[in-house]
Amino acid sequence: MQRRLNGAQRGMFCLRTLVLLGLACGVSGPIRAAEAPDASAVIDKAVAAMGGEAKLSKANAVSWAAKGKRNFNGNESEFMLHATAQGLDHFRQEQESERGKGVTVVAGNKGWRQFGDNKNELEADALASQKRQVYLSVVPMTILPLKDKAFKAQTTGTTDIDGKPAVGLKVTPPDGKEFSIFFDQASGLPVRVVAVVAGFNGDEYTRETNFSDYKEMDGIQVATKQISKRDGEKFQDVQVTEFKVLDTVDPKTFTEPQ
């Protein structure tokens, strides 16, 4: 009788063990999912970290000023710039360096680039390239465009950036040219963007930009330090000195440079 009771106890022990293992398996799934959140969760965390959707939704039009150094073909030069963006298809940037003054304007389906007395209207490929430069600049500043259905995003796992884990997203924008954006796993703030872009001469290269030294400006967290590499080589070191959310923008801002 005792042997039968021990057998029943052993059976119950095995049953309990299987149940516990089943529960453990049920728990382990959500834990792994939490470690690798979906794209929408990553974007939502970034929106909250940047200042919240209420503030970012008011940043459809923004302006910023910056100064920095650019290294090209071994030659380093200092520059200053002021830029204004409205949405992702209206943009104006004025830049000054020891080489001279330049203006770039995008106004929907038109665009111009002027350097000194030399001015050119941007043709199809050049205009598309400049529009890409615009959204690659604006998206890390305001994040909300990533919530638009025109932008498709998926997680790519985590990577180490400056000694800290960062969650990556592969983003397919409206033009179909993918780029990657990485967010600090702890804070949710953008820390890197990697994209293939075209230079003034149409030559393509991989640009990697790291974002750091966040400061609140006009209610939004802004990366005041932006360091870029061109095909792995030092390219540009930028310090953002001013950032403003604009209620209105003078339409003349996006007209052809004179």
Residue pairs with C-beta under 8 A, 6 or more apart in sequence:
36 155
36 157
36 158
36 167
37 45
37 155
37 167
38 155
39 153
39 154
39 155
39 169
40 147
40 153
42 153
42 155
42 167
42 169
42 183
42 188
43 143
43 146
43 147
43 153
43 169
45 183
45 188
46 143
46 146
46 183
46 188
46 189
46 190
47 53
47 56
47 143
47 144
47 147
48 188
49 187
49 188
49 189
49 221
50 56
50 142
50 143
50 189
50 220
50 221
51 216
51 219
51 220
51 221
53 144
55 219
55 220
55 245
56 142
56 143
56 144
56 220
57 144
58 245
59 141
59 142
59 144
59 220
59 245
60 86
60 87
61 84
61 85
61 86
61 87
61 245
61 246
61 247
61 248
61 249
62 84
62 85
62 138
62 141
62 142
62 243
62 244
62 245
62 246
63 82
63 83
63 84
63 85
63 242
63 243
63 244
63 246
64 82
64 83
64 141
64 222
64 240
64 242
64 243
64 244
65 80
65 81
65 82
65 83
65 240
65 241
65 242
66 80
66 81
66 83
66 226
66 238
66 239
66 240
66 241
67 78
67 79
67 80
67 81
67 238
67 239
67 241
68 78
68 79
68 236
68 237
68 238
68 239
69 76
69 77
69 78
69 79
69 236
69 237
70 76
70 77
70 78
70 79
70 97
70 235
70 236
70 237
71 233
71 234
71 235
71 236
72 235
77 97
77 98
77 99
78 97
78 98
79 95
79 96
79 97
80 95
80 96
80 97
81 93
81 94
81 95
81 96
82 93
82 94
83 91
83 92
83 93
83 94
83 137
84 91
84 92
84 93
84 246
84 249
84 253
85 91
85 134
85 137
85 138
86 246
86 249
86 253
86 254
88 131
88 134
88 135
88 138
88 145
89 106
89 107
89 108
89 131
89 134
90 106
90 107
90 108
90 249
90 253
90 254
91 104
91 105
91 106
91 130
91 134
91 254
92 103
92 104
92 105
92 106
92 253
92 254
93 103
93 104
93 105
94 101
94 102
94 103
95 101
95 102
95 103
95 104
96 102
100 115
100 116
101 115
101 116
102 113
102 114
102 115
102 116
103 112
103 113
103 114
103 115
103 257
104 111
104 112
104 113
104 114
104 130
105 111
105 112
105 113
105 254
105 255
105 256
105 257
106 122
106 127
106 130
106 131
106 134
106 254
107 254
107 255
109 127
110 121
110 122
110 127
110 256
111 121
111 122
111 126
111 127
111 130
111 131
112 119
112 120
112 121
112 122
112 256
112 257
113 119
113 120
113 122
113 126
113 130
113 200
114 120
114 257
119 257
121 256
122 130
125 198
125 202
126 202
128 175
129 197
129 198
129 202
131 175
132 173
132 175
132 177
132 195
132 197
132 198
133 197
135 145
135 173
136 179
136 193
136 195
136 197
138 145
139 145
139 146
139 181
139 193
140 181
140 190
140 193
140 209
140 211
140 223
141 220
141 222
141 223
141 243
142 220
143 190
145 151
146 153
146 169
146 171
146 181
150 173
150 174
151 171
151 172
151 173
151 174
152 171
152 172
153 169
153 170
153 171
153 172
154 169
154 170
155 167
155 168
155 169
155 170
156 168
156 169
156 170
156 180
157 167
157 168
158 165
158 166
158 167
158 168
158 185
159 165
159 166
159 168
159 182
160 166
161 182
161 184
161 191
161 192
161 210
162 191
162 210
162 212
164 184
164 185
164 186
164 191
165 184
165 185
165 186
166 182
166 183
166 184
166 185
166 191
166 192
167 182
167 183
167 185
168 180
168 181
168 182
168 183
169 180
169 181
169 182
169 183
170 178
170 179
170 180
171 178
171 179
171 180
171 181
172 178
173 179
177 195
177 196
178 195
179 193
179 194
179 195
179 196
180 192
180 193
180 194
180 195
181 190
181 192
181 193
181 194
182 190
182 191
182 192
182 193
182 194
183 189
183 190
183 191
184 190
184 191
189 211
189 214
189 221
189 223
190 211
190 223
191 210
191 211
191 212
192 208
192 209
192 210
192 211
193 208
193 209
193 211
194 206
194 207
194 208
194 209
195 206
195 207
196 204
196 205
196 206
196 207
197 204
197 205
197 207
198 204
199 205
205 230
205 231
206 230
206 231
206 232
207 228
207 229
207 230
207 235
208 228
208 229
208 232
209 226
209 227
209 228
209 229
210 226
210 227
210 228
211 223
211 225
211 226
212 223
212 225
212 227
213 223
213 224
213 225
214 221
214 222
214 223
214 224
215 221
215 222
215 224
216 222
217 242
217 243
217 244
218 243
218 244
218 245
219 245
220 243
220 245
222 240
222 243
223 240
224 239
224 240
224 241
225 238
225 239
225 240
226 236
226 237
226 238
226 239
226 240
227 236
227 237
227 238
228 235
228 236
228 237
228 238
229 235
230 236
